[in-house]
Amino acid sequence: MEWVLEAAKATVRRMGVGYEAMFEIDHKDVYVKPYVPFHSSMEDESWKRYIEVAPPVLRIILCVEG
């Protein structure tokens, strides 16, 4: 599962995401426009913790929906 997360991270960095999409990702309230776009970079230590937590969460979601 870790390879999927690493591939997704590499793809986003390589291809980039549209500027408008970054504003929409950071949209928290329907009636309030965000002032700055979402910033998706993570520190190395944060990425390591994310890699540990994300796969079990995804497995639970897939089992519940599947």
N, C-alpha and C positions, 0 to 999 in steps of 0.2 A: 504494500500500500504506500510505503514511503516513496517509491519511485514515481507514483502518480503525482504526488504533491510536488516533488522536485521537477518533474516534467512540466507541470502547470506553471510553476514559478518561473522556469526558464522561458516558457512560451510567452508569458506576459511581459517579461523583460525584453525579449527579442522582438516581439511584434508590437508591443505597446498597446495602450488602450486609448480610445478617443477622449479628448479633453472634456467633452460634454458628458460622457459616460462617467468620468471620475466625479463630476459634480453630482450626478444622480446617485452614485454609490454612497456619497456622504449625506444624502438627503435623509434627515431624521424626522422632520415634521412636514406634513403635506403642504401647509400654508406658508412655510418659511423657506426661502431659497438659501442654500449654503453659500457662505462667502468665499470659501477656499475649496479646491478640489481634494478628493481623498488621496492620501499619500500611503502607498501600499508597501513601502520598504520596511523591513524588520531587521533588528540587530541579530547577530548570529545566535546569541543565547536565547532570544525569543523564538527564533525559528526552530531551534532544537526542542524547546518545550512544546511548540505547536505540533511538531512531528510526532511527539509522544502522545499527545492528547487527541489529535484529529482522527487517526484511524479507528480507534474504538468508538468514537462518537459517530463516525460515518457508518460503521458496521451496525450500530444500534438503529440508526435511521433506516438503513436498507432492510434490516430484519422486520422492523415495524411496518414499513410500507410494502414490503414484498410479500 
